[in-house]
Amino acid sequence: MRFYLMPGVGHGTGPFHPAIDSLSALDHWVESGAAPETLQMSDLNTAKLGRTRPLCRYPAWPKFVGGNVTDVASFSCVDR
């Protein structure tokens, strides 16, 4: 079992309007036996379209490590 927090979503009314391909992640998990450590969330909010963030496996949290703040590669999953 895996649990992923969605920072900024706020019960669906936060600054993020998430889009996640969880079905492909689940399919890959079932087919390969490799559970995902992180997933990727894309923002559908028209003001921030294209912004991406990692969804880290709990209890980890995405920490900005430098670079473009709209790019998933600028974040690292770290324990709180």
C-alpha positions in Angstrom: 0.0 0.0 0.0 1.2 3.5 -0.8 0.0 6.9 0.4 0.9 10.2 -1.4 0.1 13.7 -0.2 -0.8 16.3 -2.7 0.7 19.6 -1.5 -1.3 22.7 -2.5 -4.5 20.8 -3.5 -6.5 21.7 -0.4 -9.4 19.3 -0.8 -9.7 20.2 -4.4 -9.9 23.9 -4.0 -6.3 24.9 -3.5 -3.9 26.6 -5.9 -3.3 23.3 -7.7 -5.8 21.6 -10.0 -4.1 18.2 -10.2 -3.8 15.9 -13.1 -2.2 12.5 -12.3 -1.9 9.4 -14.5 -2.5 7.1 -11.5 -3.9 4.3 -13.7 -0.6 4.0 -15.7 1.3 3.9 -12.4 -1.0 1.2 -11.1 -0.7 -0.8 -14.3 3.1 -0.6 -14.2 3.1 -1.7 -10.6 0.9 -4.7 -11.3 2.7 -5.7 -14.5 6.3 -5.2 -13.3 5.9 -5.7 -9.5 7.7 -2.4 -8.9 5.7 -0.1 -6.7 6.3 3.6 -7.4 8.2 5.7 -4.9 7.0 9.0 -6.5 4.3 10.1 -8.9 4.1 13.3 -10.9 1.3 15.8 -10.7 0.6 18.3 -13.4 -1.3 21.5 -12.7 -4.4 22.2 -14.8 -5.0 25.6 -13.2 -5.1 28.0 -16.2 -3.0 30.6 -14.3 -0.2 28.1 -13.8 -0.7 25.6 -16.6 2.2 23.2 -17.0 3.5 23.4 -13.4 4.6 20.0 -12.2 5.3 18.6 -8.7 6.3 15.2 -7.4 3.9 13.3 -5.3 6.2 11.7 -2.7 5.5 8.5 -0.8 4.4 9.4 2.7 6.1 10.5 5.0 8.4 12.2 2.5 7.6 15.7 1.2 8.6 17.6 -1.9 11.4 20.0 -1.1 12.6 22.7 -3.6 16.2 22.1 -4.3 16.8 24.8 -7.0 16.0 25.5 -10.6 12.7 26.3 -12.3 9.9 26.3 -9.6 7.4 25.0 -12.2 9.5 21.9 -13.0 9.2 18.6 -11.1 13.0 18.1 -11.5 13.5 21.1 -9.2 12.1 19.1 -6.2 13.4 16.2 -4.2 11.3 14.0 -1.9 12.7 14.3 1.6 11.6 13.1 5.0 10.0 15.8 7.0 
